[in-house]
């Protein structure tokens, strides 16, 4: 069973609208959670990172939240633009290093004019 | 400019013909990793390396080899490629340990699209 589950798998939104992506994880003990943005055919790029003590982090129109108690994170995109069309990948790192990374399968977002 | 480079970016080959995909990073990162990405499956780790001469299997290592003779380079070798290795491949690097042992941000290369006929 995958340790990181993302939903919805895909969504289509109108330009200018907001959307929220979900990430649930079971990774333990928890170190940090990152959201990456991956444009089609390109490598993922980090958007935000949150540790156990942080419950919100913003990067421009992207705002990530973390509830470490329920092991849930969300990524909110405000006033979407066509350039937001991409896959958003949730990656969770465990304490202790040694390659303890778990990847979600991504949320595919398509923004239409 | 800090970056991860991969070569080639596109490759078409035939079954059984050995190939190597190179990966190089200029950020002095200890950790390097190879992933393959297939539709509906997300990123899956093939091999990783915690430092020079230290490599280990990821989730899908069958049919692949790697080496880490230098810190900056981490080539992926397909000794006898098969059609099920047709995929998009990414190399990534990062510093390993934050203060609590968690991973630092990974920097990904641009990807190598491989087609095995």
Interface residues (C-beta under 8 A of the other chain):
Chain A: X31 X32 X34 X41 X42 X43 X44 X45 X46 X49 X51 X89 X91 X93 X94 X95 X96 X97 X98 X99 X100 X101 X103 X104 X105 X106
Chain B: X4 X31 X33 X40 X41 X42 X43 X44 X45 X48 X50 X56 X58 X88 X90 X92 X96 X97 X98 X100 X101 X102 X103 X105 X106 X108 X109 X110 X111 X113
